[in-house]
Amino acid sequence: MKQELPKLGINQSGDNLGYRLQSAGDIGERLRRQVIALRKQKKLTQQELAERTGINLVTYRYFEQKGKISLARFLRICEALNRLDDFYGILNTRETPPIDFVPPPMKLREEAYASSGPLTLKDWLAKLPAKPPAKGAL
């Protein structure tokens, strides 16, 4: 008997989404492993990272074991690991151009983090200049 291939997904704008090459579980597992590797690279214990994020240690350990956590908590973990920039452009489509945003230099973020612990998004945005720099000024 001939095996049927999965149907291609079509979104409302008619774009062909293609075959799903990875499941959500596969991506969650990859993200879990990357967070563990980053935490160890920064020489942080589970306890230290949980404290920096304000996440209960049991919840954080469950994430490292099972890869399951809320998006809000996952973003706090990424913020503590200085990896929020990885999310810019993640859901952009042809109709939605990428966010025209230049994050503050890494040194500024690291200094702010070292002096006061993890920044909230509100605090981080407050440190940005009122106007973005002119194109070519960087």
C-alpha beads as a LAMMPS data file, in Angstrom:
LAMMPS data file: protein, C-alpha beads

138 atoms
137 bonds

1 atom types
1 bond types

-500.0 500.0 xlo xhi
-500.0 500.0 ylo yhi
-500.0 500.0 zlo zhi

Masses

1 110.0

Atoms # bond

1 1 1 0.000 0.000 0.000
2 1 1 1.286 3.461 -0.911
3 1 1 2.081 5.668 2.086
4 1 1 0.353 9.063 2.050
5 1 1 2.430 12.170 2.619
6 1 1 1.161 14.783 5.085
7 1 1 -0.806 17.598 3.507
8 1 1 0.844 20.942 3.098
9 1 1 -0.445 23.683 5.360
10 1 1 -1.870 26.795 3.761
11 1 1 -2.335 29.931 5.851
12 1 1 -5.008 32.608 5.285
13 1 1 -2.817 34.630 2.918
14 1 1 -2.353 31.539 0.733
15 1 1 1.309 31.010 1.535
16 1 1 2.462 27.429 1.443
17 1 1 3.801 26.579 4.902
18 1 1 5.491 23.396 3.667
19 1 1 6.053 20.171 5.527
20 1 1 6.490 20.229 9.259
21 1 1 10.063 19.036 9.646
22 1 1 10.067 19.141 13.424
23 1 1 7.332 18.781 15.985
24 1 1 6.753 21.248 18.803
25 1 1 8.163 18.596 21.142
26 1 1 11.362 18.378 19.070
27 1 1 11.838 22.130 19.214
28 1 1 11.093 22.196 22.963
29 1 1 13.704 19.496 23.525
30 1 1 16.281 21.418 21.511
31 1 1 15.556 24.636 23.442
32 1 1 15.788 22.745 26.755
33 1 1 19.227 21.420 25.827
34 1 1 20.411 24.829 24.651
35 1 1 19.334 26.493 27.903
36 1 1 21.211 23.862 29.931
37 1 1 24.322 24.357 27.779
38 1 1 24.147 28.152 28.138
39 1 1 23.614 27.924 31.897
40 1 1 26.657 25.675 32.256
41 1 1 28.706 27.854 29.895
42 1 1 27.997 30.820 32.199
43 1 1 28.892 28.606 35.182
44 1 1 25.501 29.078 36.826
45 1 1 23.792 26.504 38.997
46 1 1 20.097 25.749 38.576
47 1 1 19.510 27.561 41.875
48 1 1 21.360 30.698 40.697
49 1 1 19.508 30.888 37.397
50 1 1 16.169 30.277 39.093
51 1 1 16.910 33.112 41.549
52 1 1 17.940 35.496 38.750
53 1 1 14.692 34.830 36.909
54 1 1 12.395 34.788 39.920
55 1 1 11.251 31.291 38.949
56 1 1 10.705 28.682 41.648
57 1 1 13.607 26.190 41.684
58 1 1 11.246 23.203 41.373
59 1 1 9.647 24.785 38.286
60 1 1 13.051 25.482 36.757
61 1 1 14.283 21.947 37.416
62 1 1 11.108 20.561 35.823
63 1 1 11.888 22.637 32.726
64 1 1 15.426 21.240 32.543
65 1 1 14.104 17.698 32.957
66 1 1 10.972 17.784 30.773
67 1 1 11.349 20.895 28.611
68 1 1 7.945 22.242 29.661
69 1 1 7.480 25.798 30.919
70 1 1 5.258 28.798 30.213
71 1 1 6.357 31.224 27.523
72 1 1 6.616 34.058 30.064
73 1 1 8.980 32.036 32.249
74 1 1 10.984 30.856 29.242
75 1 1 11.473 34.468 28.157
76 1 1 12.673 35.364 31.683
77 1 1 15.223 32.546 31.444
78 1 1 16.371 33.844 28.055
79 1 1 16.593 37.365 29.471
80 1 1 18.805 36.148 32.328
81 1 1 21.025 34.353 29.792
82 1 1 21.233 37.523 27.619
83 1 1 19.498 35.755 24.709
84 1 1 16.277 37.750 24.215
85 1 1 17.673 39.131 20.952
86 1 1 17.249 35.633 19.495
87 1 1 13.479 36.218 19.388
88 1 1 13.461 39.259 17.098
89 1 1 11.934 38.317 13.785
90 1 1 10.740 34.881 14.900
91 1 1 7.169 35.332 13.610
92 1 1 7.710 37.862 10.819
93 1 1 5.835 37.233 7.604
94 1 1 6.085 38.816 4.195
95 1 1 3.234 41.136 5.182
96 1 1 4.860 42.099 8.480
97 1 1 8.343 43.530 8.027
98 1 1 10.909 42.803 10.736
99 1 1 10.907 45.087 13.744
100 1 1 13.246 47.963 12.933
101 1 1 14.874 47.949 16.334
102 1 1 18.493 48.155 17.313
103 1 1 19.045 46.704 20.801
104 1 1 21.548 48.454 23.073
105 1 1 25.132 47.274 22.734
106 1 1 25.934 44.008 24.521
107 1 1 28.323 45.785 26.880
108 1 1 25.536 48.079 28.139
109 1 1 23.218 45.107 28.746
110 1 1 25.937 43.127 30.532
111 1 1 26.864 46.111 32.743
112 1 1 23.228 46.711 33.639
113 1 1 22.749 43.033 34.390
114 1 1 25.893 42.825 36.526
115 1 1 24.966 45.890 38.555
116 1 1 21.303 45.232 39.277
117 1 1 20.467 41.677 38.331
118 1 1 18.154 40.864 35.438
119 1 1 16.418 43.817 33.829
120 1 1 12.727 43.771 33.201
121 1 1 11.665 44.549 29.656
122 1 1 10.213 47.844 30.890
123 1 1 13.539 48.851 32.525
124 1 1 15.502 47.752 29.471
125 1 1 13.319 49.781 27.101
126 1 1 13.614 52.804 29.401
127 1 1 17.398 52.769 28.865
128 1 1 17.036 53.038 25.087
129 1 1 17.486 56.396 23.386
130 1 1 14.241 58.207 22.575
131 1 1 15.000 58.197 18.843
132 1 1 16.689 55.384 16.970
133 1 1 20.060 56.293 15.472
134 1 1 20.067 57.425 11.849
135 1 1 20.715 54.719 9.296
136 1 1 24.420 54.331 8.716
137 1 1 25.280 55.941 12.077
138 1 1 26.136 52.599 13.636

Bonds

1 1 1 2
2 1 2 3
3 1 3 4
4 1 4 5
5 1 5 6
6 1 6 7
7 1 7 8
8 1 8 9
9 1 9 10
10 1 10 11
11 1 11 12
12 1 12 13
13 1 13 14
14 1 14 15
15 1 15 16
16 1 16 17
17 1 17 18
18 1 18 19
19 1 19 20
20 1 20 21
21 1 21 22
22 1 22 23
23 1 23 24
24 1 24 25
25 1 25 26
26 1 26 27
27 1 27 28
28 1 28 29
29 1 29 30
30 1 30 31
31 1 31 32
32 1 32 33
33 1 33 34
34 1 34 35
35 1 35 36
36 1 36 37
37 1 37 38
38 1 38 39
39 1 39 40
40 1 40 41
41 1 41 42
42 1 42 43
43 1 43 44
44 1 44 45
45 1 45 46
46 1 46 47
47 1 47 48
48 1 48 49
49 1 49 50
50 1 50 51
51 1 51 52
52 1 52 53
53 1 53 54
54 1 54 55
55 1 55 56
56 1 56 57
57 1 57 58
58 1 58 59
59 1 59 60
60 1 60 61
61 1 61 62
62 1 62 63
63 1 63 64
64 1 64 65
65 1 65 66
66 1 66 67
67 1 67 68
68 1 68 69
69 1 69 70
70 1 70 71
71 1 71 72
72 1 72 73
73 1 73 74
74 1 74 75
75 1 75 76
76 1 76 77
77 1 77 78
78 1 78 79
79 1 79 80
80 1 80 81
81 1 81 82
82 1 82 83
83 1 83 84
84 1 84 85
85 1 85 86
86 1 86 87
87 1 87 88
88 1 88 89
89 1 89 90
90 1 90 91
91 1 91 92
92 1 92 93
93 1 93 94
94 1 94 95
95 1 95 96
96 1 96 97
97 1 97 98
98 1 98 99
99 1 99 100
100 1 100 101
101 1 101 102
102 1 102 103
103 1 103 104
104 1 104 105
105 1 105 106
106 1 106 107
107 1 107 108
108 1 108 109
109 1 109 110
110 1 110 111
111 1 111 112
112 1 112 113
113 1 113 114
114 1 114 115
115 1 115 116
116 1 116 117
117 1 117 118
118 1 118 119
119 1 119 120
120 1 120 121
121 1 121 122
122 1 122 123
123 1 123 124
124 1 124 125
125 1 125 126
126 1 126 127
127 1 127 128
128 1 128 129
129 1 129 130
130 1 130 131
131 1 131 132
132 1 132 133
133 1 133 134
134 1 134 135
135 1 135 136
136 1 136 137
137 1 137 138
